[in-house]
C-alpha cells in the first residue's frame, strides 16, 4: 500500500527539512509523468485535483487512475489531495472516492468567488476537519485571500478565485489570526496568502518583497513553528518554456512566476507543500505546439502526448530535487487511515506550539 495522508507526509517533511511539490492533474499522462519523476529520484508525491479536474475527468475515472498509479508504483508514498474544496459536500465526496486529504478553502464562500469573513471560514473549516479526521484523512485550510498585491484582485482558475477588488489586508494572512485559526480549526496544514495567485500571470515584473511577501511566511512560522505551511500559486513559469511556447505559435505575454529561490526560502520557514499547476501545463502545451509546427502532417495523439509527458516528467523531477523531496520515499513508513483516526480521537495530533514533535512520520 502506497496511499498516505497529507499529515503523515508533511510531518516527515518537517522532521527532515524538505517540502513536497503538489502537482495538479486532469489526465493519465500527467499522472504518469509525476510518478515516473518520483520513482527516478525516490520522492514521495502529492497529486491533487481541483473541482474542475474532477468534473473534467469524472470521479470514477480519476479514482481508478490513482489506483492504477498506486499499484504501478507501490514504493512511492502517494497522497491524493482535493484542491480548493468549496464546501463540506465537495470534501466529503473526495474522501469517498479515495482522497486521503482535502483542502477546505473557507476564505471564499461556496460559490468560490465571494470573499468570506473570518467566522465563516473558521466554522466551515472546523466542520470539514471533524468529518475528515473521523476517518483519518487530513485537512488543509486557507487564511487570507489568494490574489495579486499588484492589482488587488484574484485570478480565476477552473472557476475558482475571488472576483472584484479586495483589500491589501485580505491578501496577506494575519499572523495573529493564523494562531487563532489553527487552534480553533485543528487543521493539519495552513495555506497562507502572501501575493501569489493562480495561473501564469502572477507578476508583471520579477517579484520583490512588495509583491511577494515572504516575510509573512517567516512571521507565521515564528509564531506557529509546528504548523505545516502551504504556498499556493507557486509555479515559476520558466522563461525557456514561455519562449518555446511563443516560438511555435503561442501568444503568451511576458510574465513572471514565483522564483524557485523564494520557495526554497519559504521551505526554511515551515513551507511543506508547494502547489504547482501552470508549470506542468506549460511544459506540455509548449511541446504540443512544437510537434504541431515541426511535423504538420502528424495526427497520432501519442506523438504529441509522449514528448509532452517527457517534458512534464523533467519539470517534476527538477522540483523534487530543488525542494529537497528526492531521496525520502523509501524512508517513510505509512500509517493506515484507521490508525490516523485513532490518533486524532486521542488528541495526539492536535495543534501544538513550542518544540516540534513528529508523531505520525
CORMO-V284236 format. One record per backbone hydrogen bond with DSSP energy under -0.5 kcal/mol. CO is the residue of the C=O (numbers start at 1). NH is the residue of the N-H. E is the energy in kcal/mol with one decimal. If there is no record, write none. Layout:
# CORMO-V284236
CO & NH & E
CO & NH & E
This chain:
# CORMO-V284236
2 & 78 & -3.3
5 & 9 & -2.0
6 & 10 & -3.0
7 & 11 & -2.3
8 & 12 & -1.9
9 & 13 & -2.2
10 & 14 & -2.5
11 & 15 & -2.2
12 & 16 & -2.0
13 & 17 & -1.2
13 & 18 & -2.1
19 & 21 & -0.5
20 & 274 & -1.9
21 & 23 & -0.7
21 & 46 & -0.8
22 & 276 & -2.7
23 & 48 & -2.6
27 & 31 & -1.6
28 & 32 & -2.6
29 & 33 & -2.4
30 & 34 & -2.1
31 & 35 & -2.2
32 & 36 & -2.9
33 & 37 & -2.1
34 & 38 & -2.3
35 & 39 & -2.5
36 & 40 & -2.0
37 & 41 & -1.3
38 & 42 & -1.0
38 & 43 & -2.0
41 & 327 & -2.2
42 & 328 & -0.7
42 & 329 & -2.7
45 & 79 & -2.8
46 & 23 & -2.0
47 & 81 & -2.7
48 & 25 & -1.9
49 & 83 & -2.4
50 & 54 & -2.2
51 & 55 & -2.0
52 & 56 & -2.3
53 & 57 & -2.8
54 & 58 & -1.8
58 & 62 & -2.8
59 & 63 & -2.7
60 & 64 & -2.2
61 & 65 & -2.1
62 & 66 & -2.1
63 & 67 & -2.1
64 & 68 & -2.3
65 & 69 & -2.2
66 & 70 & -2.6
67 & 71 & -2.3
68 & 72 & -2.3
69 & 73 & -2.0
71 & 74 & -0.6
73 & 76 & -1.6
75 & 77 & -0.6
77 & 45 & -2.8
78 & 4 & -2.2
78 & 80 & -0.5
79 & 47 & -2.5
79 & 81 & -0.6
80 & 100 & -1.5
80 & 101 & -1.4
81 & 49 & -2.2
81 & 83 & -0.6
82 & 103 & -1.3
85 & 105 & -2.6
87 & 91 & -1.7
88 & 92 & -3.0
89 & 93 & -2.5
90 & 94 & -1.6
91 & 95 & -2.0
92 & 96 & -2.0
93 & 97 & -1.0
94 & 97 & -0.7
94 & 99 & -2.2
95 & 98 & -1.7
100 & 138 & -2.0
101 & 82 & -2.1
102 & 104 & -0.5
102 & 140 & -2.4
103 & 85 & -1.9
103 & 105 & -0.7
104 & 106 & -1.5
104 & 142 & -0.6
105 & 108 & -0.9
107 & 116 & -2.8
109 & 112 & -2.7
112 & 161 & -2.6
113 & 115 & -0.5
113 & 163 & -2.6
114 & 109 & -2.9
117 & 121 & -2.1
118 & 122 & -2.6
119 & 123 & -2.4
120 & 124 & -2.5
121 & 125 & -2.2
122 & 126 & -2.3
123 & 127 & -1.7
124 & 128 & -1.9
125 & 129 & -2.5
126 & 130 & -2.4
127 & 131 & -2.0
128 & 132 & -2.6
129 & 133 & -2.8
130 & 134 & -1.2
131 & 135 & -0.6
132 & 135 & -1.2
132 & 136 & -0.6
132 & 137 & -2.0
138 & 102 & -2.1
139 & 188 & -2.4
139 & 189 & -1.2
140 & 104 & -2.5
141 & 191 & -3.3
143 & 193 & -0.9
148 & 152 & -1.0
148 & 153 & -0.6
152 & 166 & -2.1
153 & 148 & -3.1
157 & 160 & -1.6
160 & 157 & -2.3
162 & 154 & -0.6
167 & 171 & -1.2
169 & 172 & -1.1
170 & 145 & -3.3
173 & 175 & -0.5
174 & 178 & -2.3
175 & 179 & -1.6
176 & 180 & -1.5
177 & 181 & -2.9
178 & 182 & -2.4
179 & 183 & -1.8
180 & 184 & -2.6
181 & 185 & -2.4
182 & 186 & -2.2
188 & 228 & -0.6
189 & 141 & -2.5
190 & 230 & -2.3
191 & 143 & -2.1
192 & 194 & -0.5
192 & 232 & -0.5
193 & 173 & -2.2
194 & 213 & -2.8
196 & 147 & -0.9
200 & 202 & -1.5
203 & 256 & -1.6
208 & 211 & -1.0
208 & 212 & -2.3
212 & 214 & -1.9
213 & 216 & -1.6
213 & 217 & -0.7
214 & 218 & -2.0
215 & 219 & -2.2
216 & 220 & -2.3
217 & 221 & -2.3
218 & 222 & -1.7
219 & 223 & -1.6
220 & 224 & -2.6
224 & 227 & -1.6
227 & 229 & -0.6
228 & 190 & -2.8
229 & 272 & -2.9
229 & 273 & -1.4
230 & 192 & -1.8
230 & 232 & -0.6
231 & 275 & -2.8
233 & 197 & -0.6
235 & 258 & -2.4
236 & 257 & -1.0
238 & 241 & -0.5
238 & 242 & -1.9
239 & 243 & -2.9
240 & 244 & -2.2
241 & 245 & -2.4
242 & 246 & -2.2
243 & 247 & -2.4
244 & 248 & -1.4
245 & 250 & -2.0
246 & 249 & -1.4
251 & 253 & -0.6
256 & 202 & -0.5
256 & 203 & -1.5
257 & 259 & -0.7
259 & 262 & -0.9
259 & 263 & -1.5
260 & 264 & -2.6
261 & 265 & -1.7
262 & 266 & -1.9
263 & 267 & -2.2
264 & 268 & -1.4
266 & 269 & -1.7
266 & 271 & -2.1
267 & 270 & -1.1
270 & 229 & -2.3
272 & 20 & -2.5
273 & 231 & -2.3
274 & 22 & -3.3
275 & 234 & -1.7
276 & 24 & -1.5
277 & 281 & -2.1
278 & 282 & -3.0
279 & 283 & -2.4
280 & 284 & -1.7
281 & 285 & -3.0
282 & 286 & -2.1
283 & 287 & -0.9
284 & 288 & -2.2
285 & 289 & -2.2
286 & 290 & -1.9
287 & 291 & -2.9
288 & 292 & -2.5
289 & 293 & -2.2
290 & 294 & -2.7
291 & 295 & -2.4
295 & 298 & -1.9
299 & 301 & -0.7
300 & 303 & -1.6
300 & 304 & -0.5
301 & 304 & -1.2
301 & 305 & -2.8
302 & 306 & -2.6
304 & 308 & -1.4
305 & 309 & -2.7
306 & 310 & -2.3
307 & 311 & -2.0
308 & 312 & -2.1
309 & 313 & -2.6
310 & 314 & -2.0
311 & 315 & -1.8
312 & 316 & -2.7
313 & 317 & -2.5
314 & 318 & -2.1
315 & 319 & -2.0
316 & 320 & -2.4
317 & 321 & -2.0
318 & 322 & -2.9
319 & 323 & -2.4
320 & 325 & -1.6
320 & 326 & -1.7
321 & 324 & -0.8
323 & 19 & -2.0
325 & 328 & -1.3
328 & 331 & -1.3
329 & 332 & -1.4
332 & 334 & -0.7
336 & 339 & -0.6
336 & 340 & -2.0
337 & 341 & -2.8
338 & 342 & -1.6
339 & 343 & -2.2
340 & 344 & -2.3
341 & 345 & -2.2
342 & 346 & -1.9
343 & 347 & -0.7
343 & 348 & -1.3
343 & 349 & -0.8
344 & 347 & -0.9
347 & 350 & -1.6
357 & 359 & -0.7
361 & 333 & -0.8
